[in-house]
Amino acid sequence: MDRRQQKTRKAIFEAFTKLLGEKRYSNITVQDIIDKANIGRSTFYAHFETKDELLKALCTDIFRHIFSDSPASEKTHDFSKSNGGLQEKLTHILHHLSDSRQEIKSILGCESGELFMVNFKEYLCVLFEKYLNEIKTQAPKEFVLNYLSGSFSETVRWWIVEKNEYRPCEIAEYFISFIPSEKNA
């Protein structure tokens, strides 16, 4: 994608996010997005076929960066030299979500929140699967992945929506303390 396309895509994402903060997802039209982003209709449709596709792309864009296997140093945090433990991974994810708190809160605050949560849980399952060997349980793999992704995603929803002042490292630590492992035994 060239710079012009990236700039247009960013304008569409920003316009859509602002609209999510102003009105219900079901009441947002493609025309609203076009007007807010100051682009033409054909430009919008060159990037997205529907408003639902735009929402899915926004979630994917957020998650692709958040769940990167090779994190870079960023303004608010630096996990580029981390050892890759689960608690550090969760803390890193929480920092990103905190940096995008208003955007995430807008998405979670309307019916689009469920699509966000479904996508988020899918990414979390992939992450948690990498650490299954560290978890001490007799439960089936599918049960454990469902439990961890569901409870962590709901923890994030609570943390983002309720304006909790807990730091990302605290939330990650609290969450990890509930996972049975050799370290917690």
Phi and psi in degrees as a GROMACS rama.xvg file:
@    title "Ramachandran Plot"
@    xaxis  label "Phi"
@    yaxis  label "Psi"
@TYPE xy
-77.823  172.309  ASP-2
-59.912  -39.372  ARG-3
-63.6726  -43.0842  ARG-4
-65.3387  -40.5234  GLN-5
-62.9161  -41.4293  GLN-6
-63.8918  -42.6504  LYS-7
-64.6925  -45.5389  THR-8
-60.0343  -42.0944  ARG-9
-63.1494  -42.1628  LYS-10
-62.138  -39.9181  ALA-11
-65.6245  -46.1054  ILE-12
-59.4593  -45.6282  PHE-13
-64.1519  -43.2323  GLU-14
-62.1393  -45.2699  ALA-15
-62.5709  -43.4928  PHE-16
-62.9147  -42.3428  THR-17
-62.4306  -43.3436  LYS-18
-62.6392  -37.6584  LEU-19
-62.0103  -30  LEU-20
-77.8327  -17.0416  GLY-21
-101.371  -32.3377  GLU-22
-147.679  166.467  LYS-23
-65.544  147.465  ARG-24
-53.7168  -44.9181  TYR-25
-65.3202  -21.7026  SER-26
-92.4285  -5.71929  ASN-27
-84.2618  128.876  ILE-28
-105.879  162.923  THR-29
-60.198  -36.8595  VAL-30
-61.505  -39.4038  GLN-31
-59.0316  -44.4553  ASP-32
-65.1586  -44.4742  ILE-33
-59.913  -46.1799  ILE-34
-63.1942  -46.5013  ASP-35
-67.2219  -36.657  LYS-36
-82.692  -12.4459  ALA-37
59.8244  51.18  ASN-38
-130.447  169.418  ILE-39
-86.2151  159.676  GLY-40
-59.8988  -44.2273  ARG-41
-64.7746  -31.3004  SER-42
-65.9398  -44.404  THR-43
-58.1403  -49.8934  PHE-44
-70.8675  -16.4566  TYR-45
-71.36  -24.0113  ALA-46
-99.924  -38.2554  HIS-47
-140.886  139.214  PHE-48
-79.4715  -33.6467  GLU-49
-144.68  169.697  THR-50
-65.4693  -37.4902  LYS-51
-63.3441  -40.561  ASP-52
-64.0225  -37.6489  GLU-53
-61.0452  -45.7394  LEU-54
-61.806  -44.6529  LEU-55
-62.6605  -40.9532  LYS-56
-64.8026  -38.791  ALA-57
-62.2139  -45.9487  LEU-58
-61.8218  -47.1325  CYS-59
-60.3122  -41.8375  THR-60
-61.1584  -45.6324  ASP-61
-62.4924  -49.2923  ILE-62
-69.0921  -37.0886  PHE-63
-58.51  -41.6925  ARG-64
-72.6188  -45.7116  HIS-65
-62.2613  -40.7485  ILE-66
-95.9784  18.0124  PHE-67
-59.476  139.17  SER-68
-77.7882  -15.4429  ASP-69
-127.415  79.6728  SER-70
-66.5542  145.723  PRO-71
-103.181  162.907  ALA-72
-68.2361  134.718  SER-73
-130.198  171.981  GLU-74
-56.2269  -46.4263  LYS-75
-95.4657  -9.92467  THR-76
-164.68  159.69  HIS-77
-138.846  105.848  ASP-78
-114.015  18.9138  PHE-79
-67.0153  -22.3106  SER-80
-114.605  22.8768  LYS-81
-74.4048  160.607  SER-82
-84.9352  -2.0782  ASN-83
82.3374  14.8636  GLY-84
-68.8526  158.42  GLY-85
-59.926  -43.5605  LEU-86
-61.9058  -41.1686  GLN-87
-65.7292  -39.6353  GLU-88
-61.4702  -45.4181  LYS-89
-64.8296  -40.0143  LEU-90
-62.1024  -42.9838  THR-91
-60.6253  -46.4029  HIS-92
-58.2178  -44.9733  ILE-93
-64.9849  -35.6348  LEU-94
-61.3838  -45.4846  HIS-95
-61.8726  -44.2423  HIS-96
-64.6875  -37.3954  LEU-97
-64.8662  -40.7054  SER-98
-62.7037  -29.246  ASP-99
-106.843  24.8454  SER-100
-51.4434  -48.8306  ARG-101
-64.1181  -42.946  GLN-102
-61.8722  -47.5338  GLU-103
-65.6569  -42.1685  ILE-104
-61.8026  -39.8693  LYS-105
-62.3893  -42.6226  SER-106
-66.9255  -44.2148  ILE-107
-70.8729  -23.1736  LEU-108
-78.3961  1.77098  GLY-109
-140.01  -174.429  CYS-110
-63.1999  -15.8962  GLU-111
-70.7025  -15.1755  SER-112
-59.6792  -33.9755  GLY-113
-68.3739  -38.1597  GLU-114
-64.9861  -40.9705  LEU-115
-58.3782  -47.8335  PHE-116
-64.7811  -39.2216  MET-117
-61.0149  -47.5772  VAL-118
-64.4722  -42.0386  ASN-119
-59.9201  -45.477  PHE-120
-62.6282  -37.0158  LYS-121
-62.2243  -45.6239  GLU-122
-64.6654  -39.6265  TYR-123
-64.4244  -39.4763  LEU-124
-58.4178  -43.1849  CYS-125
-62.279  -43.0786  VAL-126
-63.8217  -52.3243  LEU-127
-63.2303  -30.9819  PHE-128
-60.4662  -32.0666  GLU-129
-66.2104  -20.7778  LYS-130
-112.881  10.0798  TYR-131
-58.0595  -34.3335  LEU-132
-66.962  -15.9104  ASN-133
-89.2623  -9.44362  GLU-134
-96.1846  125.774  ILE-135
-93.3336  100.005  LYS-136
-159.772  155.843  THR-137
-98.275  -2.60342  GLN-138
-68.656  150.916  ALA-139
-62.899  150.177  PRO-140
-51.6362  -47.8642  LYS-141
-60.9137  -39.0968  GLU-142
-64.246  -46.8773  PHE-143
-62.6288  -45.437  VAL-144
-63.4361  -42.3702  LEU-145
-62.9306  -44.3045  ASN-146
-62.5991  -49.2819  TYR-147
-66.3329  -46.3531  LEU-148
-67.1089  -39.4436  SER-149
-66.8186  -45.8056  GLY-150
-71.1244  -36.8958  SER-151
-69.4893  -41.8517  PHE-152
-64.6767  -38.2326  SER-153
-70.5745  -32.504  GLU-154
-62.5569  -43.5745  THR-155
-63.5189  -44.8047  VAL-156
-57.2008  -48.5174  ARG-157
-58.6913  -47.1401  TRP-158
-63.7012  -43.3123  TRP-159
-73.4838  -50.0328  ILE-160
-71.2225  -38.4679  VAL-161
-84.0808  4.95886  GLU-162
55.8682  39.1897  LYS-163
-65.8093  144.252  ASN-164
-94.1069  8.20862  GLU-165
-65.1329  139.928  TYR-166
-77.3912  155.466  ARG-167
-53.3659  -40.9935  PRO-168
-65.2206  -32.8203  CYS-169
-69.3923  -45.2492  GLU-170
-60.8448  -44.6629  ILE-171
-61.6182  -42.9205  ALA-172
-63.4234  -44.4307  GLU-173
-61.1827  -44.0947  TYR-174
-63.2302  -47.6337  PHE-175
-59.9688  -34.142  ILE-176
-63.2153  -18.1193  SER-177
-93.5238  -2.59534  PHE-178
-95.2306  120.843  ILE-179
-68.9248  120.571  PRO-180
-146.255  172.329  SER-181
-60.5215  -38.4902  GLU-182
-66.3234  -37.2955  LYS-183
-85.7033  -8.7952  ASN-184
